[in-house]
Amino acid sequence: MSEVLTKADYELDARGLNCPMPILRAKKAVRDLEPGQIMHVIATDSGSANDFPLFCKQSGNELIEATTENGEFHFYIRKG
């Protein structure tokens, strides 16, 4: 098991949600962050592995870390 070194300012639990809900919830949550703050998203939808990097690229936010552990996808996104 790897140790996550990134510290998050906000955590979004999207476990059990299917596409497109994890992205929609993340899009809404990131609006409330200040530039530079980090959001940790936890998702179980396998499509999230492709969706979140694309979401970050299209929204101008930075995906600083993405890991998979025990069937959960963890994304650390820095608001741009």
N, C-alpha and C positions, 0 to 999 in steps of 0.2 A: 504494500500500500504506500503510495507516495504522499508526502506531506504538502499540503497546499500552502504556499507562501504569500499569496495575495490576500490582502485584507479588504473586506467590502464595507461600504457605507450603507448598503441596503441589500436585503436578500429577498428574492422573489421565488416562492415555492410553486412551481408549475407541474409538480408530479401528478400523474393521473390525467392530465389534460392532453387532448389530441390536437393535432394541427387543424386550424391555425392558432388555437388559443394561447399556447406559450408565447408566440411572437406578439400577438395582440396585447397580452398582458405586459410583456416587456416594453413594448412601444409606449404604452400608457405610463408605466412606472418610470421610464427613463426621462420623461418630460418633467418630473418633479425633482430630478437631480440637478445639482449645480455642475457646470463644466469641470471636468477633472475627477468628479466623484466616481466611485466604482460600485456597480451592481453585480451581485452574484445571483445567477439564475440556476435553479435545479429543475431539470425536466426528465421525464421518462419516455417521451415520444421519440422513437428512433429517427424520425425526420428532423429533429432538432439539430442533429450533428451537421446537417447541410444548411438548415434554415438560419441558424444564428450567425455563422460567418457572413452569409449573404446579407442578412439584416444589418449587421454592423457596417459592411461596405456601403450599402445603399443609404444608410442613415447618417453617415459621417461619424460614427462612434467607433471605438477601438476594441477589438476582441483581444484582450491581453493574456487570457489563459482559457484553455478548453480541455477538460479531462472527462474520462468515463470511468465510473467505478460502481460495481455491483448493479449494473443496469440503469444507472443514473448518469445523466449528462450534466456537467457543471461548466458554466460559462461565466467568465469575469469580464465585464464590459465597462470600459471607461467612457464616460460621456464626453463627446467632443465639443 
